[in-house]
Amino acid sequence: MLSKKYGFAVRVICLLMLVMIFVTGCSSEKTGTQNSNTRKTVKTFVDGTGKEVKISCPVDKIVCITSGVSEILYALGSADKIIGRDSYSIFPADLEKIPVMAKSSFAPNLEAIIQSAPDVVIADTMLKDDLRAKLEEAGLPVLVYTTSYPHETALVTKQMGELTGKEETAAKLIAFSDKYYQLIKDRVARLPEDKKPRVYYEWQKPYYSAGDKTPAADRIALSGGKNIAAGQKVKYPELTPEWLAGQDPQIIICMASRDAADKMKALYEEILARPALQQTTAVSQKKVYIMSWGLGTGIRSVIGSLYWAKWFHPDIFADVNPEAVHRQLLQEFYRMELKGTWVYPAAK
């Protein structure tokens, strides 16, 4: 009897050991699968400042303190990797759920960023060199870009794809943008110089403009216009009303900080009512246009360029519907519908 009990006990112990071995084996296999899915490769990036930065990719945690790149990451399907943002990264609205770690790249909360231990910090050129150095001294890779220049958007999108393992989506996004940039270039190339309108660009405050070698100047030229402030001695000049009136702008474009229709309408009416501009072609013919900053930077800047091209040359861009292109972009890459007011007056 004792022998039978002993034999039964041995069998039970053996069975338990087999179960433990099986469970352990299954756990190791699962872990191995997870590791293979997150296998990382060290890649070298040359950012918008020309600096080489080595980063282990794909990254898992990003602090992005520039709205143009935040939007690109969202469009790539990588918003879940963003653990910190700047106060201007508010589109799409889902980004507002992410903790704010900077008012802008100019004013980052270094302590919060360093404590969050991201795999990479992404900023724009407003980030001061000494602040970048402090982040790097803390062991954080830093990438700096400008997303307001049309020619740099493709670079940023490509590198964000490599950074997050979304190269295929990045290539599709670049192709979408390039298709419309090329359309603009091809049509504008056939224009004689005397058919390009004089454009006054305003941002931030009344009569504050943009001179040579600025994103606004590049986009005006791309869209087939002539920048009235091109010959100014400073990069961002504050013009006098009298000087501007003497230049007789044919088109006025003003950038608005928000997409609220009432604010855009008020800004539009304020410009039309300026005494010094009453005799200008732009005001007398009501060729004054207000645009949200959301269409002035990042991947959606191509939508802004389509609007500018159509405002400058309604005849040769009569078949182009910037609003429809905007809607398509949002549906395909942002998985959302077009809402809100992005330009005023509404496109016809």
C-alpha positions as CSV (number, residue, x, y, z in Angstrom):
1,M,0.0,0.0,0.0
2,L,2.8,2.4,0.9
3,S,4.5,1.5,-2.4
4,K,1.4,2.4,-4.3
5,K,1.0,5.7,-2.5
6,Y,4.7,6.5,-3.1
7,G,4.3,5.7,-6.8
8,F,1.3,7.9,-7.1
9,A,3.1,10.8,-5.4
10,V,6.1,10.4,-7.8
11,R,3.7,10.5,-10.8
12,V,2.0,13.7,-9.5
13,I,5.4,15.4,-8.9
14,C,6.5,14.4,-12.4
15,L,3.3,15.7,-13.9
16,L,3.7,19.0,-12.1
17,M,7.2,19.3,-13.3
18,L,6.1,18.7,-16.9
19,V,3.4,21.4,-16.5
20,M,6.0,23.9,-15.2
21,I,8.3,23.1,-18.1
22,F,5.6,23.6,-20.6
23,V,4.5,26.9,-19.1
24,T,8.0,28.1,-18.9
25,G,8.6,27.1,-22.5
26,C,5.6,28.9,-23.7
27,S,6.6,32.1,-21.8
28,S,10.1,32.1,-23.3
29,E,8.6,31.6,-26.8
30,K,6.3,34.6,-26.3
31,T,9.1,36.8,-25.1
32,G,11.3,35.7,-28.0
33,T,8.5,36.7,-30.4
34,Q,8.2,40.1,-28.7
35,N,11.9,40.7,-28.9
36,S,12.1,39.8,-32.6
37,N,9.2,42.3,-33.3
38,T,11.0,45.1,-31.5
39,R,14.5,44.4,-32.9
40,K,16.3,47.8,-33.1
41,T,18.9,49.1,-35.5
42,V,21.1,52.1,-34.9
43,K,20.6,54.6,-37.7
44,T,22.3,57.9,-38.5
45,F,20.1,60.9,-39.2
46,V,21.3,64.2,-40.7
47,D,18.7,66.7,-39.4
48,G,17.6,70.1,-40.8
49,T,20.7,71.8,-39.2
50,G,23.1,69.4,-40.9
51,K,24.0,67.6,-37.6
52,E,24.5,63.9,-37.6
53,V,22.6,62.0,-34.8
54,K,22.7,58.3,-34.1
55,I,19.4,56.8,-32.8
56,S,18.3,53.2,-32.1
57,C,15.2,52.6,-34.3
58,P,12.3,52.2,-34.3
59,V,11.9,54.4,-31.3
60,D,9.2,53.9,-28.7
61,K,9.1,57.3,-26.9
62,I,9.2,60.7,-28.6
63,V,9.0,64.2,-27.1
64,C,8.0,66.4,-30.1
65,I,8.0,70.1,-29.4
66,T,7.2,71.4,-32.9
67,S,3.7,71.2,-34.3
68,G,4.6,70.5,-37.9
69,V,6.4,67.3,-37.0
70,S,3.7,66.3,-34.5
71,E,1.2,66.4,-37.4
72,I,3.5,64.3,-39.6
73,L,4.0,61.7,-36.8
74,Y,0.2,61.5,-36.5
75,A,-0.3,61.1,-40.2
76,L,2.2,58.2,-40.2
77,G,0.2,56.5,-37.5
78,S,2.9,57.1,-34.8
79,A,1.1,59.5,-32.5
80,D,1.0,56.8,-29.8
81,K,4.8,57.2,-29.5
82,I,4.6,60.8,-28.6
83,I,4.9,61.2,-24.8
84,G,5.4,65.0,-24.7
85,R,4.5,67.9,-27.0
86,D,4.6,71.7,-27.3
87,S,1.5,73.9,-26.7
88,Y,1.0,74.4,-30.4
89,S,0.7,70.7,-31.2
90,I,-3.1,70.7,-31.1
91,F,-4.1,69.2,-34.5
92,P,-5.5,66.7,-34.7
93,A,-7.3,67.2,-31.4
94,D,-6.2,63.8,-30.1
95,L,-2.7,65.4,-29.6
96,E,-4.1,67.6,-26.8
97,K,-4.3,64.5,-24.6
98,I,-0.5,64.3,-24.6
99,P,1.3,66.2,-21.7
100,V,2.7,69.6,-22.6
101,M,6.5,69.8,-22.1
102,A,7.2,73.1,-23.9
103,K,5.4,76.2,-24.8
104,S,7.3,76.0,-28.0
105,S,10.8,74.9,-29.1
106,F,11.9,78.3,-27.9
107,A,10.7,77.6,-24.3
108,P,11.0,73.9,-23.4
109,N,10.7,72.5,-20.0
110,L,14.0,70.8,-19.8
111,E,13.4,69.1,-16.5
112,A,10.1,67.5,-17.6
113,I,11.7,66.4,-20.9
114,I,14.7,64.8,-19.3
115,Q,12.7,63.1,-16.6
116,S,10.4,61.5,-19.2
117,A,13.5,59.8,-20.7
118,P,12.4,59.8,-24.4
119,D,14.3,57.9,-27.1
120,V,14.5,61.2,-29.1
121,V,13.6,64.9,-28.8
122,I,12.3,66.6,-31.9
123,A,12.3,70.4,-32.1
124,D,12.4,73.2,-34.6
125,T,15.1,75.9,-35.1
126,M,13.7,78.0,-32.3
127,L,15.5,75.7,-29.9
128,K,18.6,77.5,-28.7
129,D,21.9,75.8,-29.1
130,D,22.6,75.8,-25.4
131,L,19.3,74.1,-24.6
132,R,20.0,71.5,-27.3
133,A,23.4,70.9,-25.7
134,K,21.8,70.4,-22.2
135,L,19.4,67.8,-23.6
136,E,22.3,66.0,-25.3
137,E,24.4,66.2,-22.2
138,A,21.5,64.3,-20.4
139,G,21.9,61.5,-23.0
140,L,19.0,62.4,-25.2
141,P,19.3,62.4,-29.0
142,V,17.9,65.7,-30.5
143,L,16.7,66.3,-34.0
144,V,16.0,69.8,-35.2
145,Y,14.0,70.7,-38.3
146,T,12.2,73.5,-40.1
147,T,8.8,72.4,-41.5
148,S,7.7,75.7,-43.0
149,Y,9.9,75.4,-46.1
150,P,8.2,73.2,-48.8
151,H,11.5,71.6,-49.9
152,E,12.3,70.4,-46.3
153,T,8.9,68.7,-45.6
154,A,9.8,65.6,-47.7
155,L,13.1,65.2,-45.7
156,V,11.3,65.4,-42.4
157,T,8.6,63.0,-43.5
158,K,11.1,60.4,-44.7
159,Q,13.2,60.6,-41.6
160,M,10.1,60.3,-39.3
161,G,9.2,57.2,-41.2
162,E,12.7,55.7,-40.6
163,L,12.6,56.8,-37.0
164,T,9.3,55.0,-36.3
165,G,9.4,52.1,-38.6
166,K,6.7,53.6,-40.9
167,E,8.8,54.0,-44.1
168,E,6.0,52.7,-46.4
169,T,3.5,55.2,-45.1
170,A,6.0,58.0,-45.2
171,A,6.7,57.2,-48.9
172,K,3.0,57.4,-49.7
173,L,2.6,60.7,-47.8
174,I,5.6,62.2,-49.7
175,A,4.2,61.1,-53.0
176,F,0.8,62.7,-52.2
177,S,2.5,66.0,-51.3
178,D,5.0,65.9,-54.3
179,K,2.2,65.3,-56.8
180,Y,0.6,68.7,-56.0
181,Y,3.9,70.6,-55.6
182,Q,4.9,69.4,-59.0
183,L,1.5,70.5,-60.4
184,I,2.1,74.0,-59.1
185,K,5.6,74.1,-60.4
186,D,4.7,72.9,-63.9
187,R,2.0,75.5,-64.4
188,V,3.8,78.4,-62.8
189,A,6.9,77.7,-65.0
190,R,4.9,78.7,-68.0
191,L,4.1,82.2,-66.6
192,P,5.9,85.3,-67.8
193,E,7.2,87.6,-65.1
194,D,4.7,90.3,-65.8
195,K,1.8,88.0,-65.1
196,K,3.0,87.3,-61.5
197,P,1.1,89.5,-59.0
198,R,2.7,91.6,-56.3
199,V,2.0,89.9,-53.0
200,Y,2.1,91.4,-49.5
201,Y,2.4,88.7,-46.8
202,E,1.5,89.6,-43.2
203,W,1.8,87.6,-40.0
204,Q,1.9,88.1,-36.2
205,K,0.9,91.8,-36.2
206,P,-0.2,94.6,-38.7
207,Y,2.5,95.4,-41.3
208,Y,4.9,92.7,-40.0
209,S,6.1,90.8,-43.1
210,A,8.7,88.4,-44.4
211,G,11.7,89.3,-46.6
212,D,14.1,87.2,-48.6
213,K,15.1,83.6,-47.6
214,T,12.1,83.0,-45.5
215,P,9.5,80.2,-45.8
216,A,6.9,82.8,-46.9
217,A,9.1,84.1,-49.7
218,D,9.7,80.6,-51.0
219,R,6.0,79.8,-51.0
220,I,5.1,83.1,-52.7
221,A,7.6,82.3,-55.5
222,L,6.5,78.7,-55.7
223,S,2.9,79.8,-56.2
224,G,3.7,82.3,-58.9
225,G,3.9,85.6,-57.0
226,K,6.3,88.4,-56.3
227,N,7.1,89.2,-52.7
228,I,6.8,92.9,-52.1
229,A,9.1,92.8,-49.1
230,A,11.8,90.9,-50.9
231,G,14.2,93.9,-51.0
232,Q,14.1,94.7,-47.3
233,K,17.3,94.7,-45.4
234,V,16.0,92.6,-42.5
235,K,14.6,89.1,-42.7
236,Y,11.3,90.0,-41.0
237,P,10.6,93.7,-41.6
238,E,7.9,95.8,-40.1
239,L,6.7,97.9,-43.0
240,T,5.1,101.4,-42.8
241,P,1.6,101.7,-44.1
242,E,2.7,104.5,-46.5
243,W,5.5,102.4,-48.0
244,L,3.2,99.4,-48.5
245,A,0.6,101.5,-50.2
246,G,3.2,102.9,-52.5
247,Q,4.1,99.4,-53.6
248,D,0.4,98.7,-54.5
249,P,0.0,95.0,-53.6
250,Q,-2.3,93.1,-55.8
251,I,-2.8,90.3,-53.3
252,I,-2.7,90.4,-49.5
253,I,-2.3,87.2,-47.5
254,C,-2.5,87.3,-43.7
255,M,-1.8,84.3,-41.5
256,A,-4.2,83.7,-38.6
257,S,-3.3,81.9,-35.4
258,R,-6.6,80.0,-35.1
259,D,-9.1,78.5,-37.6
260,A,-12.1,80.1,-36.0
261,A,-14.3,81.7,-38.7
262,D,-15.2,84.8,-36.6
263,K,-11.6,85.7,-35.9
264,M,-10.7,85.2,-39.6
265,K,-13.6,87.4,-40.7
266,A,-12.7,90.1,-38.2
267,L,-9.1,90.1,-39.4
268,Y,-10.3,90.3,-43.1
269,E,-12.5,93.2,-42.4
270,E,-9.8,95.0,-40.4
271,I,-7.4,94.8,-43.3
272,L,-10.0,96.1,-45.8
273,A,-10.7,99.0,-43.5
274,R,-7.1,100.3,-43.1
275,P,-7.1,103.9,-44.3
276,A,-3.6,103.7,-45.9
277,L,-4.5,100.7,-48.1
278,Q,-7.8,101.9,-49.5
279,Q,-6.3,102.7,-52.9
280,T,-4.3,99.6,-53.3
281,T,-5.4,97.0,-55.9
282,A,-5.7,94.2,-53.3
283,V,-8.1,96.1,-51.1
284,S,-10.1,97.8,-53.8
285,Q,-10.7,94.5,-55.5
286,K,-11.0,92.6,-52.2
287,K,-8.2,90.3,-53.0
288,V,-7.4,89.8,-49.3
289,Y,-7.1,86.3,-48.0
290,I,-6.8,84.9,-44.4
291,M,-5.2,81.5,-43.8
292,S,-4.8,79.4,-40.7
293,W,-1.3,78.6,-39.6
294,G,-2.3,75.0,-39.8
295,L,-1.8,75.2,-43.6
296,G,1.5,77.0,-43.3
297,T,3.7,74.3,-41.9
298,G,4.2,70.6,-42.0
299,I,2.7,68.2,-44.5
300,R,-0.4,70.3,-44.9
301,S,1.6,73.2,-46.2
302,V,1.0,71.8,-49.7
303,I,-2.7,72.6,-49.2
304,G,-1.7,76.2,-48.3
305,S,0.4,76.4,-51.5
306,L,-2.5,75.2,-53.6
307,Y,-4.7,77.9,-52.1
308,W,-2.0,80.6,-52.8
309,A,-1.5,79.4,-56.4
310,K,-5.3,79.5,-57.0
311,W,-5.6,83.0,-55.4
312,F,-2.7,84.3,-57.5
313,H,-3.8,82.6,-60.8
314,P,-7.4,81.6,-60.7
315,D,-7.5,81.0,-64.4
316,I,-4.7,78.5,-64.7
317,F,-5.7,76.7,-61.4
318,A,-9.5,76.8,-62.1
319,D,-9.6,73.0,-62.1
320,V,-7.8,72.7,-58.7
321,N,-9.9,72.4,-55.6
322,P,-7.7,72.9,-52.5
323,E,-10.5,72.1,-50.1
324,A,-11.1,68.7,-51.8
325,V,-7.4,67.9,-51.7
326,H,-7.3,68.8,-48.0
327,R,-10.3,66.5,-47.4
328,Q,-8.6,63.7,-49.2
329,L,-5.3,64.1,-47.3
330,L,-7.1,64.0,-44.0
331,Q,-9.2,61.0,-44.9
332,E,-6.3,59.0,-46.2
333,F,-3.6,59.7,-43.7
334,Y,-5.3,61.3,-40.6
335,R,-8.4,59.0,-40.7
336,M,-10.6,62.0,-40.1
337,E,-13.0,64.3,-41.9
338,L,-12.4,67.9,-42.8
339,K,-13.9,70.3,-40.3
340,G,-13.5,74.0,-39.3
341,T,-12.5,77.1,-41.3
342,W,-9.0,77.1,-42.7
343,V,-9.2,80.1,-45.1
344,Y,-11.4,83.2,-45.4
345,P,-13.2,84.1,-47.5
346,A,-14.3,80.6,-48.3
347,A,-12.9,79.3,-51.6
348,K,-15.3,79.5,-54.5
